[in-house]
Amino acid sequence: MVDEPTASLDRTSANRIISILKDTTSDGIAVLVASHDHELVRLSDTLTELN
């Protein structure tokens, strides 16, 4: 579980984090992410929006 893993990062650093998260899920491990980053939202398999 990660909370805002790309917050306050430049795009290059954020992309590195995104790559790590994608690699983790490709290994069959679930990753829960709380984020406002639209790039992470776009990559999600399942999305739950909290109002």
C-alpha positions in Angstrom: 0.0 0.0 0.0 1.4 3.4 -1.0 -0.1 6.8 -0.3 0.7 9.5 -3.0 3.8 7.8 -4.2 4.5 10.4 -6.9 3.5 13.5 -4.9 6.1 16.3 -5.2 8.3 14.4 -7.6 9.4 15.6 -11.0 7.9 13.6 -13.9 11.2 11.5 -14.4 11.2 10.4 -10.8 7.5 9.8 -10.8 7.9 7.6 -13.9 10.5 5.5 -12.1 8.1 4.9 -9.2 5.3 4.0 -11.7 7.7 1.5 -13.3 8.5 -0.1 -10.0 4.8 -0.4 -9.2 4.0 -1.9 -12.6 6.9 -4.4 -12.2 5.5 -5.4 -8.8 2.0 -6.1 -10.1 3.4 -8.0 -13.1 5.0 -10.4 -10.5 1.4 -11.1 -9.3 1.6 -8.9 -6.2 -1.4 -6.6 -5.5 -0.5 -2.9 -4.9 -3.0 -0.5 -3.3 -2.4 3.1 -4.2 -4.0 6.3 -2.9 -3.3 9.1 -5.4 -4.4 12.2 -7.2 -1.9 11.4 -10.0 -3.9 10.9 -13.2 -1.1 8.8 -14.7 -1.5 6.3 -11.9 -5.3 6.3 -12.2 -5.0 5.6 -15.9 -2.8 2.6 -15.2 -5.1 1.0 -12.6 -6.8 -2.3 -13.1 -9.5 -1.4 -10.6 -10.5 2.0 -9.4 -12.4 3.0 -6.3 -13.2 6.7 -6.0 -13.9 8.2 -2.6 -15.9 11.4 -2.4 
